Amino acid sequence: MGNPLLFIFLAAIAIAAALGMLLSRNAVHSALFLVLNFATIAVFYVVLNAPFIAMVQVTVYAGAIVVLFLFVIMLLGAEQLQALSGGGRGQRWQRILAGVLALALVAVTFFALLQSDAPGGEIPMIDSGPTALGLALFEGYILPFELTGVLLLAAMIGVVVLGKSKKRGEDA
């Protein structure tokens, strides 16, 4: 990674977003902090000259997985827990933190794009295209790849079962 200050700044954004996700009392806010964390990781990949992996990071994780999380949150009604537990205390620090982190991520992204044209700090280009990535995944990492799919399927089935039993309990 060309500039150590850029790495430190991106790492600070990723850590702060992760802490915001963990400390947030609202499940929807936690999912949105997770999106910010995934976007920061995608910027790491852009800085490392791996644009395809960055695009996959945004598409798969920040897109599909977080949409799945939000679907689960809405299905279970977890976003309503904050109203029951005492209202909106702590929302101000979350909004301030989210705004600061979003602005910092945008600033670092533009800084990284400006730095990429500077001579001397170039990283050798590795083959990170879809063919090379597919071969690497399906040759060396097929078992973890399959286990991740089974784990996500089991989690989705568990959510459907919990959602149905909760709804059935409300009707009785």
PyMOL commands that set and color helices and strands:
alter all, ss='L'
color gray80, all
select helices_A, chain A and resi 4-23+27-47+51-76+78-84+91-115+130-140+142-171
alter helices_A, ss='H'
color red, helices_A
deselect
rebuild
show_as cartoon
